[in-house]
Amino acid sequence: MNLSFDNTQAAFAYKSTSDLVKARFLFTVIQSPLIVSVATKVTPVLMNSGLPINGIIRNTIFKQFVGGETLEESARVTKQLGSYGVQVILDYGVEAKEGDENFDSVTENIIEAIDFAATQNNIPYVSVKITGVASLVLLEHLNEAPRLRSGIHDSESENAAWESVRERMFAICEVANEKGIGVLIDAEETWIQDPIDRLAIELMGVYNKEKVVVFNTYQLYRNDRLRFLQLSHRIAKEGGFILGAKLVRGAYMEKERERAQKNGYPSPIHKDKFATDKDYDAAALYCIQNIDTISLLLASHNEESNLKIMDEMSKLGMQKNHARIHFSQLYGMSDHISFNMAIEGFNVSKYLPFGPIKEVIPYLMRRAEENSSVNGQTNRELLLIRKELARRKDKKK
Ligand SMILES: Cc1cc2nc3c(=O)[nH]c(=O)nc-3n(C[C@H](O)[C@H](O)[C@H](O)COP(=O)(O)OP(=O)(O)OC[C@H]3O[C@@H](n4cnc5c(N)ncnc54)[C@H](O)[C@@H]3O)c2cc1C
């Protein structure tokens, strides 16, 4: 596979030079763990204080990582990405708040996003966080229930609150099914993940018979997930449905390790990055080799993992735009992967959150933290932005 991610002209064609200069400033600032640590504490307080910092946030971190405050605003970014052959995964980026009223409101917003996606030609998926439609306490409680033979916990059946969560998810998937939009269920922390897995499998059993509507997310930094992916596949084959598998490495490593240590149980996370990478690539390979019964969404900024799968597709003689293989990166990061892959004809999308500035602050703070802690990620973004700015400057001479 000869694809190179080095073409920064292609990667940033959709960004003006002034946007790139702002991005360079932003990535330079969030490179500092100290600044990020202070900012994550101070920003929410400042937002509530009435000080006029909305404008600063809107023009910097919000613009870099979010599609807009509303669906209409996000439509502009969606169209722009579409003109470069890049698709979109819409994410209602508002963080979970407890209470049935909030859960119902999130459900309505997700259904609106699905309706909107159906009117655009480059939004194949929306993403859903179960913690947006279910109480954390309920999920933790269900997670502690006895395990079934399948390895997934059981006890939901008679719980009225869980019944409401199921109804919300069925309502979302019903509309998605009608409108031909996929639903990606995010993976969350291990102590709430089992009921999420169980519900995802139940939904797939209903909606993935003829086409693939529902995807569960597999975090390959967990040392049990490769096996769980294979088990899910077996359940799918026995149940006569197609497995929707979104593969990620996992976003909550520090939190998981700290909790395991504090509560004295073995960490569910691989001992090192190498082990995570190995399982991630093995999981992707497993999906590709079983593509007749699995639909794969490879969600990663890792160049090697993306290249390996493109290579494997080529070896197996698969079309680059194979209907069951899709790649994705977060909006505002790794454009060199997304745009260069789109040019080559692969199915690739940006994960695009939208929502009121005040409500998406936690998402933005996570992006800042991730970029200050993930080894090399910010460095790589900065190098690419600097390279493209230098190229544009040279061209002017
Ligand atoms: C489109 C999209 C959707 C996503 N959805 C979810 C989701 O639903 N749930 C979720 O949890 N995350 C999600 N993520 C985030 C994802 O899990 C990763 O945190 C992020 O993408 C970085 O991993 P990488 O494969 O891109 O790159 P890399 O930079 O190669 O990997 C970094 C990741 O490797 C793992 N890692 C790093 N150091 C170690 C170590 N010492 N030991 C073990 N493992 C280590 C961690 O998972 C870390 O995040 C999503 C990401 C994308 C792009």
The ligand as an SDF file (V2000), in Angstrom:
LIG
                    3D

 53 58  0  0  0  0  0  0  0  0999 V2000
  -13.9180    8.3580   16.0060 C   0  0  0  0  0  0  0  0  0  0  0  0
  -13.4860    8.0270   17.4010 C   0  0  0  0  0  0  0  0  0  0  0  0
  -14.4140    7.5390   18.3160 C   0  0  0  0  0  0  0  0  0  0  0  0
  -14.0120    7.2150   19.6210 C   0  0  0  0  0  0  0  0  0  0  0  0
  -14.9230    6.6670   20.4950 N   0  0  0  0  0  0  0  0  0  0  0  0
  -14.5070    6.2360   21.7190 C   0  0  0  0  0  0  0  0  0  0  0  0
  -15.3630    5.5250   22.5920 C   0  0  0  0  0  0  0  0  0  0  0  0
  -16.5290    5.2900   22.2910 O   0  0  0  0  0  0  0  0  0  0  0  0
  -14.8780    5.1240   23.7970 N   0  0  0  0  0  0  0  0  0  0  0  0
  -13.5670    5.3420   24.1610 C   0  0  0  0  0  0  0  0  0  0  0  0
  -13.1630    4.9110   25.2670 O   0  0  0  0  0  0  0  0  0  0  0  0
  -12.7330    6.0120   23.3550 N   0  0  0  0  0  0  0  0  0  0  0  0
  -13.1650    6.4570   22.1470 C   0  0  0  0  0  0  0  0  0  0  0  0
  -12.2730    7.1000   21.3140 N   0  0  0  0  0  0  0  0  0  0  0  0
  -10.9310    7.4840   21.8180 C   0  0  0  0  0  0  0  0  0  0  0  0
   -9.9480    6.3410   21.6610 C   0  0  0  0  0  0  0  0  0  0  0  0
  -10.2880    5.3180   22.5690 O   0  0  0  0  0  0  0  0  0  0  0  0
   -8.4900    6.7320   21.9510 C   0  0  0  0  0  0  0  0  0  0  0  0
   -8.3760    7.2910   23.2310 O   0  0  0  0  0  0  0  0  0  0  0  0
   -7.8840    7.7040   20.9850 C   0  0  0  0  0  0  0  0  0  0  0  0
   -8.3850    7.5620   19.6950 O   0  0  0  0  0  0  0  0  0  0  0  0
   -6.3350    7.4910   20.9540 C   0  0  0  0  0  0  0  0  0  0  0  0
   -6.0170    6.2150   20.4380 O   0  0  0  0  0  0  0  0  0  0  0  0
   -5.4970    6.0190   18.9260 P   0  0  0  0  0  0  0  0  0  0  0  0
   -5.7950    4.6450   18.4620 O   0  0  0  0  0  0  0  0  0  0  0  0
   -6.1310    7.0830   18.1250 O   0  0  0  0  0  0  0  0  0  0  0  0
   -3.9700    6.3540   18.9480 O   0  0  0  0  0  0  0  0  0  0  0  0
   -2.6420    6.0020   19.7540 P   0  0  0  0  0  0  0  0  0  0  0  0
   -2.0350    7.3380   20.0060 O   0  0  0  0  0  0  0  0  0  0  0  0
   -1.8440    4.9930   19.0310 O   0  0  0  0  0  0  0  0  0  0  0  0
   -3.0450    5.3580   21.1230 O   0  0  0  0  0  0  0  0  0  0  0  0
   -3.2030    6.0400   22.3270 C   0  0  0  0  0  0  0  0  0  0  0  0
   -4.0340    5.0960   23.1640 C   0  0  0  0  0  0  0  0  0  0  0  0
   -3.2790    3.8980   23.4590 O   0  0  0  0  0  0  0  0  0  0  0  0
   -3.6130    3.4170   24.7510 C   0  0  0  0  0  0  0  0  0  0  0  0
   -2.3940    3.4620   25.5900 N   0  0  0  0  0  0  0  0  0  0  0  0
   -1.5060    4.4940   25.6870 C   0  0  0  0  0  0  0  0  0  0  0  0
   -0.5260    4.2010   26.5840 N   0  0  0  0  0  0  0  0  0  0  0  0
   -0.7960    2.9580   27.0590 C   0  0  0  0  0  0  0  0  0  0  0  0
   -0.1810    2.1380   28.0480 C   0  0  0  0  0  0  0  0  0  0  0  0
    0.9390    2.5230   28.6930 N   0  0  0  0  0  0  0  0  0  0  0  0
   -0.7390    0.9320   28.3120 N   0  0  0  0  0  0  0  0  0  0  0  0
   -1.8450    0.5170   27.6670 C   0  0  0  0  0  0  0  0  0  0  0  0
   -2.4800    1.2550   26.7240 N   0  0  0  0  0  0  0  0  0  0  0  0
   -1.9910    2.4790   26.4230 C   0  0  0  0  0  0  0  0  0  0  0  0
   -4.6910    4.3720   25.2880 C   0  0  0  0  0  0  0  0  0  0  0  0
   -5.9480    3.8090   24.9550 O   0  0  0  0  0  0  0  0  0  0  0  0
   -4.4420    5.6640   24.5270 C   0  0  0  0  0  0  0  0  0  0  0  0
   -5.6140    6.4610   24.4130 O   0  0  0  0  0  0  0  0  0  0  0  0
  -12.6620    7.4160   20.0060 C   0  0  0  0  0  0  0  0  0  0  0  0
  -11.7300    7.8880   19.0690 C   0  0  0  0  0  0  0  0  0  0  0  0
  -12.1120    8.1780   17.7860 C   0  0  0  0  0  0  0  0  0  0  0  0
  -11.0850    8.6370   16.8120 C   0  0  0  0  0  0  0  0  0  0  0  0
  1  2  1  0
  2  3  1  0
  2 52  2  0
  3  4  2  0
  4  5  1  0
  4 50  1  0
  5  6  2  0
  6  7  1  0
  6 13  1  0
  7  8  2  0
  7  9  1  0
  9 10  1  0
 10 11  2  0
 10 12  1  0
 12 13  2  0
 13 14  1  0
 14 15  1  0
 14 50  1  0
 15 16  1  0
 16 17  1  0
 16 18  1  0
 18 19  1  0
 18 20  1  0
 20 21  1  0
 20 22  1  0
 22 23  1  0
 23 24  1  0
 24 25  2  0
 24 26  1  0
 24 27  1  0
 27 28  1  0
 28 29  2  0
 28 30  1  0
 28 31  1  0
 31 32  1  0
 32 33  1  0
 33 34  1  0
 33 48  1  0
 34 35  1  0
 35 36  1  0
 35 46  1  0
 36 37  1  0
 36 45  1  0
 37 38  2  0
 38 39  1  0
 39 40  1  0
 39 45  2  0
 40 41  1  0
 40 42  2  0
 42 43  1  0
 43 44  2  0
 44 45  1  0
 46 47  1  0
 46 48  1  0
 48 49  1  0
 50 51  2  0
 51 52  1  0
 52 53  1  0
M  END
$$$$
